Amino acid sequence: MNNYIKHTFNKPWFSQSETCDVFCISETWLKTQMRKLLDEGRDLKELGHFIIEGKREACFFPQMLLDWIVNNKIQNMAKYTYEVAEQQKLTSSINQLTERNNNA
């Protein structure tokens, strides 16, 4: 897996709702990606997903999720208009994430 974007996050992991806020993605989009991976027989660990017993929400390692988004959603060739729109939105979200990091 290529790691083209290294980002310094203020925490080593985030809850699912925090992850969506940090990445400017919807929980629906994230849950859809999780479902697709499970349907393909793949592990949610690819997304940086993990469970902490006693926590209400699943958690994510943000750098792993960032790498997965870049490698699986941004670098892949889009076939359909909705995929192009998704790539543009994700690229914009990552740019915002990078800008926030640079301004901190």
Disulfide bonds with the S-S distance in Angstrom:
none
